[in-house]
Amino acid sequence: MFAYQNPLDNIKKFFKSKSPLVYLIYINLGVIILVHLTNVVCWLFEIKNHAGTNANVSLLTYYLSLPADLGQISLRPWTLLTYMFLHENILHFLLNMIVLYFGGRIFLEYLTERKLLSVYILGGIAGALFYIGAFNFFPVFKGSISDSIALGASASVLAILFAIATYVPNYIIVLFIFGRVKLKYLALIIVLVDILSIPLGNAGGHIAHLGGAFWGFLYIILLKQGSNLSFRLKKINFGHLKFKKRKTTYENTYQTGRPLTDEEYNYRRKEKQERIDEILEKIARSGYSSLTKEEKALLFQSSNKNNS
């Protein structure tokens, strides 16, 4: 007999965790709140709230969104990153966060948190490059390039969805209307809809979506061939908002001048286990001989602890 688990309790538990997936959602939420609060303040105090040639673009959106024009990008290069956390439309935000939540949860069943963060960021950049390339190559966009901007997490979210759909294509999800659907079919439908929707409106958005989807697919293909394109950081400790750099040795890696709290101990044990899992994945793909000296040392150290 199985105990019933309230879905809301599972969601609450998830949002109390220290997962990068949670913090990606929090960052997106914080940015949309900041954008709308800024708009309210500017309206109340009659402050000019637009920049550039487009009066419909708020000041904050102007500086965080990704322009299509290469000259504007050279003045605001940070927008290659900031645009993927920026939303103005609440429905757009909610849809992206729902897909990010469910797609990210499936992703983390099979792959590591570091890979999730890498796919999100690099998928967003891939979407940006597709968007910029299309607007500067195809003649149809010539008249609108100076006023066009991209914003939203869609490319990053689709990168995660397509990555896991490529990794476990036959994973079955239950959709509210369509019932049980394999991930590979959902991914195929999304690609077809985006391609066919390009001439119907929001062409830049659909093209960026395709860029993110392509990166998610390519990332897993390269991963299966032995190329790990995840960020080369030991771990991003979101719980303490600081970066942990990769260590060159593994003995006494976590010694500090004070006793560790239970939270710190569990977190560090988890990050070390993730590293072991990555090494085992590498062995499965390319064999033991493909390991570096430090990877062999970590594996040997872990094996000794398990046998002691």
C-alpha positions as CSV (number, residue, x, y, z in Angstrom):
1,M,0.0,0.0,0.0
2,F,1.4,3.4,-1.0
3,A,1.0,6.6,1.0
4,Y,-0.6,9.5,-0.9
5,Q,1.7,12.4,-1.5
6,N,0.2,15.8,-2.0
7,P,1.7,17.4,-5.2
8,L,1.7,20.8,-3.4
9,D,3.9,19.4,-0.7
10,N,6.3,18.1,-3.3
11,I,6.5,21.5,-4.9
12,K,7.0,23.2,-1.5
13,K,9.8,20.8,-0.7
14,F,11.4,21.4,-4.1
15,F,11.4,25.2,-3.6
16,K,13.1,24.8,-0.2
17,S,16.0,22.9,-1.8
18,K,19.4,24.4,-2.9
19,S,19.1,23.2,-6.5
20,P,20.3,25.5,-9.3
21,L,16.9,24.8,-10.9
22,V,15.2,26.6,-8.0
23,Y,17.5,29.5,-8.2
24,L,17.0,29.9,-11.9
25,I,13.3,30.2,-11.3
26,Y,13.9,32.7,-8.4
27,I,16.2,34.8,-10.6
28,N,13.5,34.9,-13.4
29,L,10.9,35.8,-10.8
30,G,13.0,38.5,-9.2
31,V,13.7,40.2,-12.6
32,I,10.1,40.3,-13.7
33,I,9.1,41.8,-10.3
34,L,11.8,44.4,-10.6
35,V,10.7,45.3,-14.1
36,H,7.1,45.8,-13.1
37,L,8.0,47.7,-9.9
38,T,10.2,50.0,-11.9
39,N,7.4,50.7,-14.3
40,V,5.0,51.5,-11.5
41,V,7.5,53.9,-9.8
42,C,8.3,55.7,-13.1
43,W,4.6,56.1,-13.8
44,L,3.8,57.5,-10.3
45,F,6.7,60.0,-10.4
46,E,6.4,60.8,-14.1
47,I,10.0,59.6,-14.7
48,K,11.0,59.0,-18.3
49,N,10.8,55.2,-18.7
50,H,12.1,54.5,-22.1
51,A,15.4,54.6,-24.0
52,G,16.5,54.3,-27.6
53,T,14.1,54.9,-30.5
54,N,11.3,52.7,-29.3
55,A,9.0,54.5,-26.9
56,N,7.2,51.2,-26.0
57,V,10.4,49.7,-24.5
58,S,10.9,50.5,-20.8
59,L,14.2,51.7,-19.6
60,L,15.1,48.5,-17.7
61,T,14.0,46.3,-20.6
62,Y,16.1,48.3,-23.0
63,Y,19.3,47.7,-20.9
64,L,18.5,44.0,-20.2
65,S,17.0,42.8,-23.5
66,L,19.1,41.6,-26.5
67,P,19.1,43.9,-29.5
68,A,19.3,42.5,-33.0
69,D,21.5,45.3,-34.3
70,L,25.2,44.4,-34.0
71,G,26.2,48.0,-33.2
72,Q,23.8,48.1,-30.2
73,I,25.1,44.7,-29.1
74,S,28.6,46.1,-29.0
75,L,27.5,48.8,-26.6
76,R,25.5,46.3,-24.4
77,P,27.3,43.0,-24.7
78,W,25.9,41.8,-21.3
79,T,22.5,41.4,-22.9
80,L,23.7,38.1,-24.3
81,L,23.2,36.8,-20.8
82,T,20.6,39.1,-19.2
83,Y,17.9,38.7,-21.9
84,M,17.4,35.0,-20.9
85,F,16.2,36.0,-17.4
86,L,14.0,38.9,-18.6
87,H,10.2,38.8,-19.0
88,E,7.6,41.5,-19.3
89,N,4.5,39.5,-20.1
90,I,3.3,37.5,-17.0
91,L,1.8,34.7,-19.1
92,H,5.1,34.3,-21.0
93,F,6.9,34.1,-17.7
94,L,4.5,31.6,-16.2
95,L,4.6,29.3,-19.3
96,N,8.4,29.4,-19.3
97,M,8.7,28.6,-15.6
98,I,6.2,25.8,-15.8
99,V,8.2,24.1,-18.6
100,L,11.5,24.9,-16.8
101,Y,10.2,23.3,-13.6
102,F,8.9,20.1,-15.1
103,G,11.6,19.8,-17.8
104,G,14.3,20.5,-15.2
105,R,13.0,17.9,-12.8
106,I,13.2,15.2,-15.5
107,F,16.7,16.5,-16.5
108,L,17.9,16.1,-12.9
109,E,16.7,12.5,-12.7
110,Y,19.4,11.6,-15.2
111,L,22.0,14.4,-15.3
112,T,23.8,16.6,-12.9
113,E,23.0,20.1,-11.6
114,R,26.1,21.5,-13.3
115,K,24.9,20.2,-16.6
116,L,21.5,21.7,-16.1
117,L,23.0,25.2,-15.4
118,S,25.4,24.8,-18.4
119,V,22.6,23.8,-20.8
120,Y,20.4,26.7,-19.6
121,I,23.1,29.4,-20.0
122,L,24.7,28.0,-23.2
123,G,21.2,27.3,-24.7
124,G,20.2,30.9,-24.1
125,I,23.4,32.1,-25.8
126,A,22.7,29.7,-28.7
127,G,19.3,31.2,-29.1
128,A,20.8,34.7,-29.0
129,L,23.2,33.8,-31.8
130,F,20.4,32.3,-34.0
131,Y,18.3,35.4,-33.4
132,I,21.2,37.8,-34.2
133,G,22.3,35.8,-37.2
134,A,18.9,35.6,-38.7
135,F,18.1,39.4,-38.3
136,N,21.5,40.3,-39.9
137,F,21.3,37.8,-42.7
138,F,17.7,37.5,-44.0
139,P,16.5,40.5,-46.1
140,V,13.0,40.3,-44.6
141,F,14.3,41.7,-41.3
142,K,16.3,44.6,-42.8
143,G,13.7,47.3,-42.0
144,S,13.1,46.2,-38.4
145,I,16.6,45.3,-37.2
146,S,17.2,48.6,-35.4
147,D,14.1,48.4,-33.2
148,S,14.1,44.6,-32.6
149,I,14.9,43.1,-29.2
150,A,14.7,39.6,-27.8
151,L,13.8,38.7,-24.2
152,G,12.7,35.7,-22.3
153,A,13.9,32.3,-21.0
154,S,12.3,30.3,-23.8
155,A,15.5,29.4,-25.7
156,S,17.2,28.3,-22.4
157,V,14.1,26.3,-21.3
158,L,13.8,24.6,-24.6
159,A,17.5,23.7,-24.5
160,I,16.9,21.8,-21.3
161,L,13.8,20.2,-22.6
162,F,15.5,19.1,-25.9
163,A,18.6,17.9,-24.0
164,I,16.6,15.5,-21.9
165,A,14.4,14.5,-24.8
166,T,17.6,13.6,-26.7
167,Y,19.0,11.8,-23.7
168,V,15.9,9.7,-22.8
169,P,13.7,10.1,-25.9
170,N,11.2,7.4,-24.8
171,Y,10.5,9.0,-21.4
172,I,6.8,9.3,-21.0
173,I,5.1,12.3,-19.6
174,V,1.4,12.9,-19.0
175,L,-0.1,16.0,-20.6
176,F,-3.4,17.3,-19.4
177,I,-5.2,17.0,-22.8
178,F,-3.2,14.6,-24.8
179,G,-2.5,12.0,-22.1
180,R,0.7,9.9,-22.2
181,V,3.3,11.3,-24.7
182,K,6.9,10.4,-25.3
183,L,9.4,13.2,-24.9
184,K,10.7,12.8,-28.4
185,Y,7.3,13.4,-29.9
186,L,6.7,16.5,-27.8
187,A,10.1,17.9,-28.9
188,L,9.3,17.2,-32.6
189,I,5.9,19.0,-32.3
190,I,7.5,22.0,-30.6
191,V,10.1,22.3,-33.4
192,L,7.5,22.0,-36.1
193,V,5.3,24.6,-34.5
194,D,8.2,27.1,-34.1
195,I,9.3,26.6,-37.7
196,L,5.8,27.0,-39.2
197,S,5.1,30.1,-36.9
198,I,8.1,32.1,-38.1
199,P,6.2,34.1,-40.8
200,L,3.1,34.5,-38.6
201,G,4.6,36.8,-36.0
202,N,7.3,37.0,-33.3
203,A,9.8,35.6,-35.9
204,G,12.8,36.5,-33.7
205,G,11.4,34.6,-30.8
206,H,10.7,31.4,-32.8
207,I,14.1,31.5,-34.3
208,A,15.7,31.9,-30.9
209,H,13.6,28.9,-29.7
210,L,15.1,26.8,-32.5
211,G,18.6,27.9,-31.4
212,G,18.0,26.8,-27.9
213,A,16.5,23.5,-29.0
214,F,19.4,22.9,-31.3
215,W,21.9,23.4,-28.5
216,G,20.1,21.0,-26.2
217,F,20.2,18.3,-28.9
218,L,23.8,19.0,-29.8
219,Y,24.9,19.1,-26.1
220,I,23.7,15.5,-25.5
221,I,25.1,14.2,-28.8
222,L,28.5,15.6,-27.8
223,L,28.2,14.3,-24.3
224,K,27.5,10.8,-25.5
225,Q,30.7,11.1,-27.7
226,G,32.7,12.0,-24.6
227,S,32.7,15.8,-24.8
228,N,31.5,17.4,-21.6
229,L,30.8,21.0,-22.3
230,S,29.6,21.8,-18.7
231,F,31.1,24.8,-16.9
232,R,34.5,23.9,-15.4
233,L,33.6,24.8,-11.9
234,K,33.7,22.5,-8.9
235,K,30.3,23.7,-7.8
236,I,28.2,26.8,-7.6
237,N,27.1,26.9,-4.0
238,F,23.8,28.7,-4.4
239,G,23.0,28.2,-0.7
240,H,25.9,30.5,0.3
241,L,26.0,32.5,-2.9
242,K,29.7,32.0,-3.6
243,F,31.7,30.0,-6.1
244,K,33.7,26.9,-5.2
245,K,36.7,26.5,-7.6
246,R,37.8,23.1,-8.8
247,K,40.4,21.6,-6.5
248,T,43.6,20.0,-7.8
249,T,43.8,17.5,-5.0
250,Y,41.1,15.6,-3.2
251,E,42.7,14.8,0.2
252,N,41.2,17.0,3.0
253,T,39.3,19.0,0.4
254,Y,36.6,20.1,2.8
255,Q,38.7,20.8,5.9
256,T,37.8,24.1,7.5
257,G,38.6,25.9,10.7
258,R,35.2,25.1,12.2
259,P,32.9,22.1,12.3
260,L,30.6,21.8,9.4
261,T,26.9,22.2,9.9
262,D,24.6,19.3,8.8
263,E,23.5,21.3,5.8
264,E,27.1,22.0,4.7
265,Y,28.1,18.4,5.2
266,N,25.2,17.0,3.2
267,Y,25.8,19.6,0.5
268,R,29.5,18.8,0.1
269,R,28.9,15.1,0.2
270,K,26.3,15.5,-2.6
271,E,28.7,17.6,-4.8
272,K,31.4,15.0,-4.4
273,Q,29.0,12.2,-5.3
274,E,28.0,14.2,-8.4
275,R,31.7,14.3,-9.4
276,I,32.0,10.5,-8.9
277,D,28.9,10.0,-11.1
278,E,30.4,12.1,-13.8
279,I,33.6,10.1,-13.7
280,L,31.6,6.8,-13.9
281,E,29.7,8.3,-16.9
282,K,33.0,9.1,-18.6
283,I,34.3,5.5,-18.0
284,A,31.1,4.1,-19.5
285,R,31.5,6.3,-22.6
286,S,35.3,6.2,-23.2
287,G,36.8,3.7,-20.8
288,Y,39.0,3.9,-17.7
289,S,42.1,5.0,-19.7
290,S,40.3,8.2,-20.6
291,L,40.4,9.5,-17.0
292,T,42.9,12.1,-15.9
293,K,45.2,11.4,-12.9
294,E,43.1,13.4,-10.5
295,E,39.9,11.7,-11.7
296,K,41.6,8.3,-11.0
297,A,42.8,9.5,-7.6
298,L,39.3,10.6,-6.6
299,L,37.8,7.3,-7.8
300,F,40.4,5.4,-5.9
301,Q,39.9,7.4,-2.7
302,S,36.1,7.0,-3.0
303,S,36.5,3.2,-3.5
304,N,38.7,2.9,-0.4
305,K,36.2,4.8,1.7
306,N,33.4,2.5,0.6
307,N,35.4,-0.6,1.4
308,S,36.5,0.6,4.8
